[in-house]
Amino acid sequence: MCSSQVWTEVRRAQEQRPCKWNSMAILPFILLLVNFYPANARKPNFVLFMADDLGIGEVGCYGNSTIRTPNIDRLAQEGVKLTQHITAASLCTPSRAAFLTGRYPVRTGMSGYHGYKVLLWTAVSGGLPKNETTFAKILQQQGYSTGIIGKWHLGVNCESRTDFCHHPLNHGFDYFFGLPMSLVNDCDVSRPSELYVFQEQMWFYAQLFITTVFTLVIITWLNLINIPWKIIFLGALFGTLFFLYFYIALGFQLYWNCILMRNFDVVEQPADLELKARQIVEEAKGFIIRNKERPFLLFVTFLHIHSPHSTSKAFRGRSKHDLYGDNIEEMDWMIGEILDVMKQEDLANDTLTYFASDHGAHLEGMKGSLHLRGSNGIYRGGKGMGGMEGGIRVPGIIRWPGVVPANTSVDSLTSLMDIFPTVIKLGGGTLPQDRIIDGKDLMPLVQGIVPKSEHDFMFHYCDEHLHAVRWQESSSNTTWKVHYMSPRFSPEGAGACHGFKVCACSGKQVLYHVPSLLFNLSNDPSEKYPLPSDCGLYRKVTEIIQQAVARHNSTLHPVPQQLFRLNNLWNPMLQPCCGTFPFCWCDKEKNT
């Protein structure tokens, strides 16, 4: 009997029975609930791992055979590997803001603006807005203990040195141990400075300024030109204060940005980076053990593998890729240590574990040394390159034994923003109804209950500029991607932006594609072969995507730009300090 005949007989039998509870009709829903919530009644724990600047081509389970990542690979073997896991931005600050809020950074003012791409100092007024809701805040309201250990990079203060308006503890976390800012080479005195270019420029302009003032003094003293001495004095005073400001801001980077905080207290200034791997591991273990009797959310946000690739002595020289590979292998060890304590405390089956990177590998930062060059696998581009695939496609793994299938993969579109609705729903919370949430619940997809992601389109920004859009076509499961603009590589196609720390998002350093470039990512994931713009398929796909862009744009509204100008300019009045400013240095941890 064919399937249609079977269901005809079932319906006929049901019509003949008196009206009563239909167990067959609700069976799928019962199974769904069983799959979502295992036999134990306790709410699940969440351990979220986020690497910094890790490329998708640097992990064993994504194809790397020269760097050892057995613990990350173990997560993939015991869980679901996401092969099309996309960040909302190719830089730290906007990507992390989107991760915590489930919203595109352009909605929150965290997208970057006019070349101001990330938060540049701890002592700035910009940061994750107070009116934004993180998943930690909602789970906190559901009785979860919430902690973040590692990198924050989403702001600290607004108006005073102690208001902590952007601090993790005012965004839903009960506990914070880590660096409020990102790393730069200047955080490690043994590494060459990343700011020397700016320091050299300031020294050049300072010399030019001194020469100009001296010349004006001589000309006025000789009565060659009548310039009031008051104007010369005021000009010299303001110029001196200007250069003194930048000298203090840039010259003391080690003390202003490279600091360690425990909750609201600065406990190490400057931070000893070599100790951080072990400290982060011990802090994560301690948090898990302290909170094992209640539901908890732990966000471990690694300093690895951001430059300067500070690696403890135990891991130096162990990899085939010098310090860069050593740093990755140390991070993998850290993950293993945290997974082991979860196993020892019998928490693994009660915990959803997630691993991802905030964006792709930084190509410009490693240029000039083959051994220190990051890898985004077959994908073109990298960190800071707008919509280029290598900057936004990252490793993504979800493990929850007994709830999500082991050793499987999902090729449908997923986003870092999806963690927001996923953990909130699993934790018993309610999604905010007063704002647009761009993330989608991952559980039906990773459990195999639905065959396709709820994402049809994804929008890829570089600062406030829309660089690219992807569309996963339902009928064919083909992923299309259109590029409206992209970085101008020098030399063209080299994979990095010559002469720049991070690629530009607009202006002369960007290629504007008219007509736009269209790629079939399903067949051409390296984005090498754009479809001819004169074919019918090109016109059909780009028209559908353009309609989606119009709908998306209609949902955007002006918001304060958190990373722009004065919001992102070093303000000594906002500088976190463990002493009396400017005498900010201490080691309250005593190197433990």
Secondary structure, 3 states (H helix, E strand, C coil): CCHHHHHHHHHHHHHHCCCCCCHHHHHHHHHHHHHHCCCCCCCCEEEEEEECCCCHHHCHHHCCCCCCCHHHHHHHHCCEEEEEEECCCCCHHHHHHHHHHCCCHHHHCCCCECCECCCCCCCCCCCCCCCCCCHHHHHHHCCCEEEEEEECCCCCCCCCCCCCCCCHHHCCCCEEEEECCCCCHHHCCCCCCCCHHHHHHHHHHHHHHHHHHHHHHHHHHCCCCCCCHHHHHHHHHHHHHHHHHHHHHHHCHHHHCCCEEECCEEEEECCCHHHHHHHHHHHHHHHHHHCCCCCEEEEEECCCCCCCCCCCHHHCCCCCCHHHHHHHHHHHHHHHHHHHHHHHCCCHHHEEEEEEECCCCCHHHHCCCHHHCCCCCCCCCCCCCCCCHHHHEEEEEEECCCCCCCCEEECCCEEHHHHHHHHHHHCCCCCCCCCCCCCCCCHHHHCCCCCCCCCCEEEEEECCEEEEEEEECCCCCCEEEEEEEEECCCCCCCCCCCCCCCCCCCHHHEEEEEEEEEEECCCCCCCCCCCCCCCHHHHHHHHHHHHHHHHHHCCCCCCCCCCCHHHHCCCHHHCCCCCECCECCEECCCCC
